[in-house]
Amino acid sequence: LASPLPALRSASPTVVSHGTGNFRLTLHGSGFLPGSVVTWNSKAVPASYVNENELTVYVTKSTIAAAGTADLVVKNPTPGGGKSNALAFTVK
């Protein structure tokens, strides 16, 4: 059975202040699988599967130490699968 192509629609929260502590980020979209991998600026981050439309990501304090924009991408395993669109996440 081929994996679906994931798609990212939004993240919650939508912005976080740099220098704050660890936090949980919820990603909303479609085509998520228990084997989906989330990357933050091309670096894999720990993610938990909630359902086909929701993943949660554990973001560490060191990841948000500086202000900027991060590209979040979800990748599903082969066969099929592939990478989602990039979702820009703001660290203010």
Backbone torsions as a table, in degrees:
resi	resn	phi	psi	omega
1	LEU	NA	127.5	-177.8
2	ALA	-77.1	142.1	175.9
3	SER	-73.7	145.3	176.8
4	PRO	-74.5	159.7	172.8
5	LEU	-81.2	119.7	-178.0
6	PRO	-74.5	155.6	176.4
7	ALA	-136.7	134.5	177.4
8	LEU	-101.1	133.3	177.6
9	ARG	-110.4	-42.8	-175.6
10	SER	-160.6	169.2	176.2
11	ALA	-133.0	151.6	178.1
12	SER	-137.0	121.8	1.6
13	PRO	-68.2	168.4	-178.6
14	THR	-89.6	-18.9	179.5
15	VAL	-151.8	151.2	177.5
16	VAL	-139.7	150.7	179.0
17	SER	-84.3	135.5	179.1
18	HIS	-64.8	151.2	179.2
19	GLY	83.5	-4.7	176.7
20	THR	-78.4	176.0	-176.3
21	GLY	-78.7	-175.7	176.7
22	ASN	-57.1	148.5	177.4
23	PHE	-151.2	162.9	177.8
24	ARG	-102.8	128.4	-179.7
25	LEU	-109.1	129.0	178.4
26	THR	-101.5	126.6	178.0
27	LEU	-103.9	133.8	179.5
28	HIS	-114.9	138.3	179.4
29	GLY	178.3	-139.4	-179.8
30	SER	-152.0	159.2	176.8
31	GLY	77.1	19.9	179.8
32	PHE	-78.9	149.1	-179.4
33	LEU	-129.9	162.0	174.2
34	PRO	-57.9	-25.9	179.7
35	GLY	-94.2	8.6	-179.9
36	SER	-64.5	141.1	177.5
37	VAL	-113.3	133.4	178.0
38	VAL	-106.6	134.5	174.7
39	THR	-116.6	144.5	177.4
40	TRP	-116.6	109.0	-174.4
41	ASN	50.5	48.7	176.5
42	SER	70.9	5.2	177.7
43	LYS	-107.5	126.5	-179.2
44	ALA	-62.5	136.1	177.7
45	VAL	-124.2	150.8	-179.1
46	PRO	-61.5	126.5	-179.2
47	ALA	-130.3	148.1	176.7
48	SER	-119.9	134.7	177.4
49	TYR	-78.3	126.4	174.4
50	VAL	-102.3	-55.8	174.2
51	ASN	-161.4	-176.8	-175.2
52	GLU	-63.4	-13.0	-179.2
53	ASN	-114.1	3.1	-175.2
54	GLU	-149.9	133.2	172.4
55	LEU	-128.3	149.8	172.2
56	THR	-115.6	143.0	-177.0
57	VAL	-123.8	135.0	176.7
58	TYR	-93.8	115.1	-177.7
59	VAL	-107.3	125.5	-177.2
60	THR	-85.1	157.9	178.7
61	LYS	-55.3	-40.0	-178.2
62	SER	-66.5	-28.1	179.3
63	THR	-67.4	-30.4	-177.2
64	ILE	-112.5	32.9	-178.4
65	ALA	-69.5	-24.8	-178.5
66	ALA	-127.8	151.0	177.1
67	ALA	-69.5	152.8	178.4
68	GLY	156.8	-167.1	179.5
69	THR	-121.5	134.0	177.9
70	ALA	-110.6	141.9	173.6
71	ASP	-96.0	120.7	176.9
72	LEU	-100.7	133.1	179.6
73	VAL	-137.3	140.9	174.5
74	VAL	-107.7	134.0	178.7
75	LYS	-122.9	129.9	176.8
76	ASN	-102.4	149.7	-178.5
77	PRO	-70.3	161.2	174.4
78	THR	-82.4	160.4	-0.1
79	PRO	-72.5	157.9	-174.0
80	GLY	74.6	-133.7	176.3
81	GLY	63.2	-141.6	-177.5
82	GLY	113.2	-171.4	-176.1
83	LYS	-100.5	144.0	175.9
84	SER	-77.1	176.1	168.1
85	ASN	-63.2	155.8	175.7
86	ALA	-84.5	137.0	177.5
87	LEU	-113.2	121.7	-179.5
88	ALA	-77.6	130.2	178.5
89	PHE	-120.2	130.1	-175.5
90	THR	-95.6	129.6	171.1
91	VAL	-110.8	110.2	-174.1
92	LYS	-94.4	NA	NA
